[in-house]
Amino acid sequence: GATMADAVLLIVAEQAGLPIASALNLYSADTLYGRYWGTTGFFPGLHFETCYYQAIEFCIERKIAHFEGGAQGEHKLARGFAPVKTLSAHWLARPEFASAVERYLARETAGMAAYVDELTERQPFKRLEDE
């Protein structure tokens, strides 16, 4: 409600004074969460500038320790984002779909766990022995 504006960062890219792209982020005192992105066309490099580079600059300026860049994207590994397992919650208005979705999510969870492990092996960071 009334305090939500204090937790929202909207990054807008403009061309000739008109908005052409934006990224919606939410943040707390210690974490910025990148969430949604959209554009009116194809502009090389604009996705990364809008979604990542401007957000990282915001974190540095505000001394925000963590930037969670959002789900998906092998391209993030090359830009320093390590894969992170996250949880999600689902509510279905029609209970008859619950078992089908539950079965799908069981398969998806196993597949994503293997994928995160694969990406973790490929990340360019030194792994400490005590982790």
MARLUMGU-417315 format. One record per residue: chain; x negated, y negated, z negated of N, C-alpha, C in turn; residue number from 1; residue in one letter. Coordinates in Angstrom, 2 decimals. Example, Ala and Ser with C-alpha at 12.3 -4.5 7.8 and 13.67 -1.06 7.14 Angstrom:
<atoms>
   chain       n_u       n_v       n_w      ca_u      ca_v      ca_w       c_u       c_v       c_w   resi   resn
       A    -13.19      5.69     -7.80    -12.30      4.50     -7.80    -13.20      3.30     -7.80      1      A
       A    -12.85      2.25     -7.08    -13.67      1.06     -7.14    -12.90     -0.03     -7.87      2      S
</atoms>
This chain:
<atoms>
   chain       n_u       n_v       n_w      ca_u      ca_v      ca_w       c_u       c_v       c_w   resi   resn
       A     -0.73      1.16      0.00      0.00      0.00      0.00     -0.79     -1.27      0.00      1      G
       A     -0.66     -1.99     -1.07     -1.18     -3.35     -1.13     -2.70     -3.42     -1.07      2      A
       A     -3.39     -2.39     -1.51     -4.86     -2.43     -1.52     -5.49     -1.67     -0.36      3      T
       A     -4.71     -1.12      0.53     -5.26     -0.32      1.62     -6.20     -1.12      2.50      4      M
       A     -5.94     -2.40      2.69     -6.80     -3.22      3.54     -8.23     -3.25      3.02      5      A
       A     -8.40     -3.06      1.72     -9.74     -3.04      1.13    -10.50     -1.76      1.44      6      D
       A     -9.86     -0.81      2.08    -10.50      0.47      2.38    -10.55      0.76      3.87      7      A
       A    -10.19     -0.20      4.71    -10.12      0.01      6.15    -11.17     -0.83      6.86      8      V
       A    -11.90     -0.19      7.77    -12.82     -0.90      8.65    -12.37     -0.61     10.08      9      L
       A    -11.95     -1.63     10.78    -11.57     -1.50     12.18    -12.62     -2.21     13.02     10      L
       A    -13.30     -1.46     13.85    -14.32     -2.01     14.73    -13.70     -2.13     16.12     11      I
       A    -13.71     -3.34     16.66    -13.09     -3.61     17.95    -14.14     -4.10     18.93     12      V
       A    -14.19     -3.49     20.10    -15.07     -3.94     21.18    -14.23     -4.75     22.16     13      A
       A    -14.80     -5.85     22.60    -14.08     -6.73     23.53    -14.88     -6.95     24.80     14      E
       A    -14.15     -7.21     25.87    -14.75     -7.61     27.14    -13.92     -8.77     27.66     15      Q
       A    -14.57     -9.88     27.94    -13.88    -11.09     28.40    -12.77    -11.50     27.44     16      A
       A    -13.03    -11.32     26.13    -12.07    -11.72     25.12    -10.90    -10.78     24.90     17      G
       A    -10.89     -9.66     25.60     -9.81     -8.68     25.45    -10.33     -7.40     24.82     18      L
       A     -9.55     -6.79     23.92     -9.99     -5.53     23.31    -10.04     -4.41     24.36     19      P
       A    -11.15     -3.66     24.35    -11.29     -2.53     25.28    -11.52     -1.21     24.55     20      I
       A    -11.84     -1.28     23.25    -12.06     -0.06     22.47    -12.00     -0.41     20.99     21      A
       A    -11.71      0.60     20.19    -11.75      0.40     18.75    -12.00      1.72     18.04     22      S
       A    -12.50      1.59     16.82    -12.74      2.74     15.95    -12.15      2.42     14.58     23      A
       A    -11.34      3.31     14.07    -10.72      3.14     12.76    -11.48      3.99     11.75     24      L
       A    -11.93      3.35     10.69    -12.68      4.00      9.62    -12.04      3.69      8.28     25      N
       A    -12.19      4.58      7.34    -11.78      4.35      5.95    -13.02      4.45      5.09     26      L
       A    -13.05      3.69      3.98    -14.24      3.75      3.15    -13.92      3.56      1.68     27      Y
       A    -14.85      4.07      0.88    -14.82      3.90     -0.57    -16.14      3.24     -0.96     28      S
       A    -16.42      3.19     -2.24    -17.66      2.56     -2.70    -18.90      3.30     -2.21     29      A
       A    -18.77      4.62     -1.99    -19.96      5.39     -1.62    -19.90      6.12     -0.28     30      D
       A    -18.76      6.10      0.42    -18.64      6.86      1.67    -17.79      6.11      2.69     31      T
       A    -18.26      6.13      3.94    -17.47      5.64      5.07    -17.06      6.85      5.88     32      L
       A    -15.77      6.95      6.17    -15.22      8.07      6.91    -14.79      7.59      8.30     33      Y
       A    -15.49      8.04      9.33    -15.10      7.72     10.70    -13.92      8.59     11.09     34      G
       A    -12.88      8.03     11.69    -11.70      8.82     11.97    -11.21      8.75     13.41     35      R
       A    -10.77      7.62     13.88    -10.11      7.57     15.19    -10.81      6.60     16.12     36      Y
       A    -10.76      6.91     17.40    -11.42      6.12     18.43    -10.53      6.09     19.65     37      W
       A    -10.54      4.99     20.35     -9.80      4.90     21.60    -10.38      3.81     22.48     38      G
       A    -10.17      3.94     23.78    -10.68      2.96     24.73     -9.73      2.84     25.92     39      T
       A     -9.83      1.73     26.60     -8.99      1.51     27.78     -9.63      2.02     29.06     40      T
       A    -10.89      2.44     28.98    -11.58      2.90     30.19    -12.90      3.53     29.85     41      G
       A    -13.72      3.75     30.86    -15.04      4.35     30.66    -16.08      3.24     30.61     42      F
       A    -16.80      3.17     29.50    -17.85      2.18     29.30    -19.05      2.92     28.71     43      F
       A    -20.09      3.18     29.51    -21.24      3.96     29.03    -21.80      3.42     27.72     44      P
       A    -21.98      4.32     26.75    -22.57      3.97     25.47    -21.63      3.32     24.48     45      G
       A    -20.45      2.94     24.90    -19.55      2.20     24.01    -19.04      3.07     22.86     46      L
       A    -18.79      4.34     23.12    -18.32      5.23     22.06    -19.30      5.24     20.90     47      H
       A    -20.59      5.42     21.20    -21.57      5.50     20.13    -21.76      4.15     19.44     48      F
       A    -21.75      3.08     20.19    -21.88      1.75     19.59    -20.71      1.48     18.64     49      E
       A    -19.51      1.77     19.10    -18.31      1.46     18.32    -18.13      2.41     17.14     50      T
       A    -18.32      3.69     17.38    -18.03      4.69     16.34    -19.18      4.95     15.37     51      C
       A    -20.41      4.82     15.83    -21.54      5.21     14.99    -22.45      4.06     14.64     52      Y
       A    -22.99      3.37     15.63    -24.01      2.37     15.34    -23.45      1.20     14.53     53      Y
       A    -22.29      0.69     14.87    -21.68     -0.38     14.08    -21.30      0.11     12.69     54      Q
       A    -20.83      1.34     12.60    -20.45      1.91     11.30    -21.68      2.10     10.41     55      A
       A    -22.78      2.56     10.99    -24.02      2.72     10.22    -24.50      1.36      9.72     56      I
       A    -24.43      0.35     10.58    -24.82     -1.00     10.17    -23.96     -1.48      9.00     57      E
       A    -22.66     -1.21      9.05    -21.75     -1.56      7.96    -22.19     -0.88      6.66     58      F
       A    -22.53      0.40      6.75    -22.99      1.14      5.56    -24.26      0.52      4.98     59      C
       A    -25.20      0.18      5.84    -26.45     -0.41      5.38    -26.18     -1.75      4.70     60      I
       A    -25.38     -2.59      5.32    -25.07     -3.91      4.75    -24.38     -3.81      3.40     61      E
       A    -23.51     -2.83      3.23    -22.73     -2.67      2.00    -23.36     -1.69      1.01     62      R
       A    -24.51     -1.13      1.38    -25.20     -0.13      0.56    -24.30      1.08      0.29     63      K
       A    -23.55      1.47      1.31    -22.71      2.67      1.23    -23.61      3.86      1.55     64      I
       A    -23.69      4.80      0.62    -24.69      5.87      0.71    -24.38      6.94      1.75     65      A
       A    -23.12      7.18      2.06    -22.76      8.29      2.95    -21.87      7.82      4.10     66      H
       A    -22.14      8.37      5.27    -21.30      8.12      6.43    -20.87      9.47      6.98     67      F
       A    -19.59      9.76      6.90    -19.03     11.01      7.42    -18.46     10.67      8.79     68      E
       A    -19.16     11.09      9.84    -18.85     10.65     11.19    -17.64     11.29     11.85     69      G
       A    -16.95     12.17     11.15    -15.77     12.79     11.75    -16.06     14.17     12.30     70      G
       A    -15.02     14.84     12.66    -15.13     16.23     13.12    -15.54     16.29     14.58     71      A
       A    -16.08     17.43     14.94    -16.37     17.79     16.33    -17.55     17.03     16.92     72      Q
       A    -18.16     17.66     17.91    -19.16     16.98     18.72    -20.59     17.41     18.51     73      G
       A    -21.08     18.23     19.44    -22.48     18.63     19.41    -23.39     17.42     19.56     74      E
       A    -22.90     16.38     20.23    -23.68     15.16     20.45    -24.10     14.50     19.13     75      H
       A    -23.39     14.77     18.07    -23.71     14.15     16.79    -25.01     14.69     16.21     76      K
       A    -25.33     15.93     16.49    -26.56     16.54     15.98    -27.77     15.75     16.47     77      L
       A    -27.77     15.36     17.73    -28.89     14.60     18.31    -28.99     13.20     17.73     78      A
       A    -27.96     12.74     17.06    -27.95     11.40     16.48    -28.08     11.42     14.96     79      R
       A    -28.50     12.57     14.42    -28.80     12.64     13.00    -27.67     13.08     12.10     80      G
       A    -26.55     13.50     12.65    -25.44     13.97     11.82    -25.55     15.48     11.65     81      F
       A    -25.70     15.91     10.42    -25.76     17.34     10.14    -24.33     17.89     10.07     82      A
       A    -24.14     19.14     10.51    -22.81     19.73     10.42    -22.40     19.91      8.96     83      P
       A    -21.15     19.62      8.69    -20.61     19.72      7.33    -19.28     20.46      7.40     84      V
       A    -19.12     21.45      6.54    -17.84     22.15      6.46    -16.86     21.26      5.70     85      K
       A    -15.66     21.13      6.23    -14.64     20.32      5.58    -13.37     21.15      5.40     86      T
       A    -12.53     20.70      4.53    -11.26     21.36      4.28    -10.15     20.56      4.94     87      L
       A     -9.09     21.24      5.29     -7.92     20.54      5.81     -6.68     21.17      5.19     88      S
       A     -5.61     20.40      5.16     -4.35     20.89      4.62     -3.29     20.76      5.71     89      A
       A     -2.39     21.72      5.76     -1.37     21.73      6.80      0.00     21.96      6.16     90      H
       A      0.97     21.21      6.61      2.35     21.40      6.18      3.19     21.52      7.43     91      W
       A      4.02     22.54      7.47      4.88     22.78      8.62      6.33     22.62      8.20     92      L
       A      7.06     21.82      8.93      8.47     21.61      8.63      9.28     22.87      8.87     93      A
       A      8.83     23.71      9.78      9.56     24.94     10.12      8.80     26.13      9.55     94      R
       A      9.28     26.71      8.45      8.57     27.80      7.78      8.31     29.01      8.68     95      P
       A      9.14     29.22      9.70      8.94     30.39     10.55      7.63     30.32     11.34     96      E
       A      7.03     29.15     11.42      5.75     29.03     12.11      4.56     29.26     11.18     97      F
       A      4.80     29.29      9.89      3.72     29.35      8.91      2.84     30.58      9.09     98      A
       A      3.42     31.75      9.29      2.58     32.96      9.41      1.73     32.93     10.68     99      S
       A      2.28     32.42     11.78      1.49     32.33     13.02      0.33     31.36     12.85    100      A
       A      0.59     30.22     12.24     -0.47     29.24     12.02     -1.49     29.79     11.03    101      V
       A     -1.04     30.49     10.01     -1.95     31.08      9.03     -2.90     32.08      9.70    102      E
       A     -2.37     32.92     10.59     -3.23     33.88     11.31     -4.24     33.15     12.20    103      R
       A     -3.77     32.14     12.90     -4.68     31.37     13.76     -5.79     30.73     12.93    104      Y
       A     -5.42     30.10     11.82     -6.41     29.42     11.00     -7.42     30.38     10.40    105      L
       A     -7.02     31.60     10.10     -7.97     32.60      9.60     -9.03     32.89     10.67    106      A
       A     -8.59     33.06     11.92     -9.56     33.29     13.02    -10.41     32.04     13.26    107      R
       A     -9.78     30.90     13.27    -10.48     29.64     13.51    -11.52     29.38     12.43    108      E
       A    -11.18     29.66     11.18    -12.11     29.44     10.08    -13.36     30.28     10.25    109      T
       A    -13.20     31.55     10.60    -14.35     32.43     10.81    -15.21     31.93     11.97    110      A
       A    -14.57     31.55     13.06    -15.31     31.06     14.21    -16.05     29.76     13.92    111      G
       A    -15.40     28.86     13.21    -16.03     27.58     12.89    -17.18     27.76     11.90    112      M
       A    -17.06     28.70     10.98    -18.15     28.95     10.03    -19.40     29.40     10.79    113      A
       A    -19.22     30.29     11.76    -20.36     30.74     12.57    -20.94     29.59     13.38    114      A
       A    -20.07     28.74     13.91    -20.52     27.60     14.72    -21.30     26.60     13.87    115      Y
       A    -20.81     26.30     12.67    -21.52     25.39     11.77    -22.88     25.97     11.42    116      V
       A    -22.95     27.27     11.17    -24.24     27.91     10.88    -25.20     27.76     12.06    117      D
       A    -24.69     27.95     13.28    -25.52     27.82     14.48    -26.04     26.39     14.62    118      E
       A    -25.18     25.40     14.43    -25.61     24.01     14.53    -26.59     23.64     13.42    119      L
       A    -26.38     24.18     12.24    -27.27     23.91     11.12    -28.68     24.40     11.44    120      T
       A    -28.78     25.54     12.09    -30.09     26.07     12.48    -30.79     25.16     13.49    121      E
       A    -30.04     24.43     14.28    -30.60     23.59     15.34    -30.86     22.15     14.90    122      R
       A    -30.49     21.79     13.68    -30.66     20.40     13.28    -32.15     20.06     13.12    123      Q
       A    -32.51     18.81     13.37    -33.91     18.42     13.41    -34.51     18.03     12.06    124      P
       A    -33.90     18.46     10.97    -34.37     18.05      9.66    -35.11     19.18      8.96    125      F
       A    -36.08     18.80      8.16    -36.83     19.77      7.37    -35.92     20.31      6.27    126      K
       A    -35.94     21.62      6.09    -35.13     22.25      5.05    -36.01     22.47      3.81    127      R
       A    -35.56     22.00      2.66    -36.30     22.19      1.42    -35.99     23.56      0.85    128      L
       A    -36.98     24.18      0.26    -36.84     25.54     -0.26    -35.85     25.65     -1.41    129      E
       A    -35.69     24.60     -2.21    -34.82     24.68     -3.38    -33.37     24.33     -3.08    130      D
       A    -33.00     24.16     -1.83    -31.61     23.84     -1.49    -30.81     25.09     -1.26    131      E
</atoms>
